Amino acid sequence: MVVLEESVLHHHVGGSDLMSTQILHVLGLLAFESAVSVAVIPLHAARSTRQLPMEPFVIIDGHEVLLPIAPVPLLVEHRDRVGRYSSAFHRLRQIALTCLEAHEYLARLLPLPAPRPLDDQLEGRKLSCAVTV
């Protein structure tokens, strides 16, 4: 399972088209047939101090933690430290949206399509007009 902070989806890298594509990719991961499950922590989520953001981490088979924050990623194998990250993951997962809730929430982050110019919308149509003074 991947738990994402909504804030990472608001850092515009590569323009709005790329950002929309990334959100659509995450939405695709939320599909039932996907092998990856995704949860999203909304910006408005009420948190305790123990649920505040921390550095990115990956729990590997429940026995190791990879910290990809340094130029050379750090692998943590000490049982107590791995336990701390596992506990943090479960606390973050409790406040995250999953499944349909996450899908609906992410879909609202997509920009609305830009309106087409009026000329394009009216081309080829028979128009009736009324002008009043």
N, C-alpha and C positions, 0 to 999 in steps of 0.2 A: 504494500500500500504506500502511496505517495501522499503526503500531507503538504499542501501549498498554502502559504500566506497569500491572501488576495493582493496584498501590496506588491508582490512581484509581478502581477499582471498589469500594474499601472506604470511601471518603469518603461517608458517608450524607447525602445531600441529598434531602429530601422523603420520608423514611421508607423502610421496607423494601420496600413494594409498588413504589414508584417505582424503587428500586435493582434489584429483580428484573426489572422491565420493561426497564430499560436493559441488563442482562446478556442478556436474551432478544433484544433488538434487535441486540446485537453478535453473538450466536449466529446470528441471521438473516443477518447480513452474511457469515458464514463459509460460507453455503450455496454450492454450486458454481455456481449461476446468477447469483450476485451480481457486480456490476461492481466491487465494492470488495473488496480482500483485506485481511485483518486478521491481525496477529500480536500475541501477548501475551507480555510478559516477566514470568514468575512471580516472586513475592516471593523464592523460594528460589534463584533463578538465581545461579550462581557468576559473579562478574564481576572483570574487571581494573579498575584505576583509570580506564582509558580508556572503560569501559562504564558509568560511573556516570551517574545521571540528569542531564539538563541541561534548560535551558529548552525549552518547546515550540517546534517549528519546522515549517514546511511547505516542502518543496522543490518549486519550480514549474518543470516542464519541464527539470529538471537545470541550469538557468542562473540561477535566482534563488531566494532563501530569504526567506520571510516569517516574521518574529518577532512573534507576536501577544501580546507580553507588556507592551507599553506602552499608555497610553491611545490613542495613535496607532500602529498597527502599523508596524514598520520593515521595509523591503524592502532586502535585501542583494543587490547585483549584482556585487560584486568577485569575480573568478574564484577567487582563493586562499581567500577566506572561504567562498564557496559550496562549494568543494572540501572544506573542513574539515567542514561540515555533512553533505555527502554521505558522507564517510568515517565520521563519527559514526553516521549512519543505518545504514550497512552493518555496523558493529560491533554496534549494538544489535539489528539483525535477526538476527545470528548466534546470539544467545542467546535469541531469542524462539521461542515455540511457534507453529506454523502449522497450517493445515488441521485434520485430525482430532484431532491432539494438542491444539490450542488449543480446539477445540470440546469435547472431553471435559473439559479442565481448567476451562473456564468453566462447564460444566454442573454441576460439583461445587461451584461457588460459590453456586449457587441454594439458597435455604433449602428444607428439606424441608417438605412441606405439613403444616399443623397438624393434629394428630389430631382427628377429629370427636368430639363428646361421646358417651359410651357409650350414652346414651339413643337417639341417632340411629342408632347402629350396630345396636342390638338391637330397635328398633321393628318390630313386625309379624312377628317370628321366634318360632318355638316353641322354648322353652328347657327343657333338662333340667339340674337342679341337684343337687349333692350337698353336704351340710353335714356336717362331721365335728367331733368334740370331742376 
